[in-house]
Amino acid sequence: MTGSLHERVAAGDVRACARLLRWIDDEAPGALDELKALYPHTRGAYVLGITGNPGSGKSTLTNALIRELLKAHAKVGVLAVDPSSPYTGGAILGDRIRMQEHAANPNVFIRSLATRGNLGGLSRATYDSIFVLDAYGCDVILIETVGVGQDEIEIVNCADTSLVVLVPGLGDEVQAIKAGILEIADVFVVNKADREGAEKVVQNLRALQELVRGSAARVPEIVLTSATRGDGIAKLVAAVEAHRAWLAESGEGLRRRRHFLEQTVLRHVHQRLLAEVEERLARDGHFAGAVDGLLARTADPFTLSDEVLAHVKAG
């Protein structure tokens, strides 16, 4: 297939899609220009976020969701955010291993993204990768967060619908309060529901929902699943589709899409400004001397921050 990289992605070339995603993840020269040209080809794919604590079975659940979603959608994309390798900086491909049954399916595209130090459960390349899979022709894009703890709430910045996965035996209903996960969930998934204690998790979630019912625009549905056995997956997809319909009817879907685009712009501005500031400071011998002053307690970090900002604004 001939043509530029972005044209080939928009035409459904799987190799071009994989290459552009690699360029984005590696911050390769030319990636930004390709994204600029690709954006008009995006179509507004539905983005489904999947988050939860380590051990909650997110990868197995994602695998089961792919199987079910393919029954109603032509093409499914997956962005699986993995921890970074301490040696190469690349993604440790644990999530893709669990999705091998779909590897040869031409209607499924799975890409692992390394966190590379990014907090919040996502990779810094996640936002731009969504545009690529959208233009490539995916109807639904699944984003599985890394699973590193209780602060994986950045998913709300880019997902139309967020699934929060809980399991019996980990005290997740308490952790949900600590992490603010109760507020970000559009659908609660109590996975590994064949284990003892699943109903207790459901009861606790319902009790927590009563505390916010008056202020919530929509009370999240609670779905019990056993992803390894395929139990409850069809019901989960039905709950997702019901939320998707509510997004369209209420206007919340448009608000979320606008927020995603705002966050995309702000993230690029932040990254470029930070790189510019670091480059200027690296050329400025005064900054290194000022840091020596911090060590000697003859200066303070807060005044130095003001001076750095003033220096950058002065050009």
PEQUIMO-V608092 format. One record per run of one state. SS is the DSSP state (H for helix, E for strand, C for the rest). FROM is the first residue (numbers start at 1). TO is the last residue. If there is no record, write none. Layout:
ss=SS from=FROM to=TO
ss=SS from=FROM to=TO
This chain:
ss=C from=1 to=4
ss=H from=5 to=10
ss=C from=11 to=13
ss=H from=14 to=26
ss=C from=27 to=30
ss=H from=31 to=41
ss=C from=42 to=45
ss=E from=46 to=52
ss=C from=53 to=57
ss=H from=58 to=69
ss=C from=70 to=75
ss=E from=76 to=82
ss=C from=83 to=83
ss=E from=84 to=84
ss=C from=85 to=90
ss=E from=91 to=91
ss=C from=92 to=93
ss=H from=94 to=97
ss=C from=98 to=99
ss=H from=100 to=102
ss=C from=103 to=107
ss=E from=108 to=114
ss=C from=115 to=125
ss=H from=126 to=136
ss=C from=137 to=139
ss=E from=140 to=144
ss=C from=145 to=153
ss=H from=154 to=157
ss=C from=158 to=160
ss=E from=161 to=167
ss=C from=168 to=171
ss=H from=172 to=179
ss=C from=180 to=180
ss=H from=181 to=184
ss=C from=185 to=186
ss=E from=187 to=191
ss=C from=192 to=197
ss=H from=198 to=212
ss=C from=213 to=220
ss=E from=221 to=224
ss=C from=225 to=225
ss=E from=226 to=226
ss=C from=227 to=230
ss=E from=231 to=231
ss=C from=232 to=232
ss=H from=233 to=250
ss=C from=251 to=251
ss=H from=252 to=283
ss=C from=284 to=284
ss=H from=285 to=295
ss=C from=296 to=300
ss=H from=301 to=314
ss=C from=315 to=315
